[in-house]
């Protein structure tokens, strides 16, 4: 027979682990969903139309990178070429 003291400690440890795993999952879901923009189209050579699916924000950027239509990117991970005609957000 299992000692009730050990059984209670085991249950407490399982609950603690479940809470920690749940908290980590929530934090990761917030971090991975922040400010991702989907490439809608290539307007010109290295000029792209991006849209944030959640907020419906639109950005037109000029970059040295080659982006793939349909893929998601964070703006701060793209090498944006500065221009006096537009000022893209850096998120």
C-alpha positions in Angstrom: 0.0 0.0 0.0 1.2 3.5 -0.8 1.8 5.9 2.1 -0.8 8.7 1.9 1.9 11.3 2.5 3.8 10.2 -0.6 0.6 10.0 -2.6 -0.3 13.6 -1.7 3.2 14.9 -2.6 3.0 13.1 -5.9 -0.3 14.7 -6.7 1.0 18.1 -5.8 4.0 17.6 -8.0 1.9 16.5 -11.0 -0.4 19.6 -10.6 2.7 21.9 -10.3 4.2 20.4 -13.5 0.9 20.8 -15.4 0.6 24.4 -14.3 4.2 25.2 -15.4 3.8 23.5 -18.7 0.5 25.4 -19.4 2.1 28.7 -18.5 5.1 28.0 -20.8 2.7 27.1 -23.6 0.8 30.4 -23.2 4.0 32.5 -23.1 5.3 30.7 -26.3 2.1 31.3 -28.1 2.2 35.0 -27.4 5.8 35.3 -28.5 5.4 33.4 -31.7 2.3 35.3 -32.8 3.6 38.8 -32.3 3.8 41.1 -35.3 4.1 38.5 -38.0 3.4 39.8 -41.5 2.4 37.6 -44.4 3.9 38.4 -47.9 0.9 39.1 -50.1 2.8 40.0 -53.3 6.0 41.3 -54.8 5.2 44.8 -56.2 8.6 45.4 -57.9 12.1 44.0 -57.6 12.6 43.5 -53.8 9.5 45.6 -53.0 6.9 43.6 -51.1 3.3 44.1 -49.9 2.9 42.6 -46.4 -0.1 42.2 -44.2 -0.6 41.4 -40.6 -3.4 38.8 -40.6 -4.6 39.6 -37.1 -4.6 43.4 -37.1 -5.1 43.9 -40.9 -2.1 46.4 -40.9 -0.4 46.7 -44.3 3.2 47.5 -45.0 5.0 48.1 -48.3 8.8 47.5 -47.8 11.9 47.6 -49.9 14.4 44.9 -48.8 17.7 43.3 -49.9 16.2 39.9 -48.8 14.3 37.6 -51.1 10.9 36.9 -49.5 8.5 34.2 -50.4 4.9 35.0 -51.2 2.6 33.4 -48.6 5.2 33.1 -45.9 5.2 34.9 -42.6 8.0 37.2 -41.4 8.7 39.5 -38.5 9.6 43.1 -39.6 12.6 43.2 -37.3 14.1 40.1 -39.0 13.9 41.6 -42.5 16.8 43.8 -43.8 14.6 46.8 -44.8 16.2 49.4 -47.1 15.5 52.9 -45.6 13.6 55.3 -47.9 12.4 58.9 -47.5 9.1 57.9 -49.0 7.9 55.5 -46.3 8.7 54.6 -42.7 7.9 51.0 -42.0 7.2 50.0 -38.4 10.0 48.1 -36.7 8.3 45.5 -34.5 
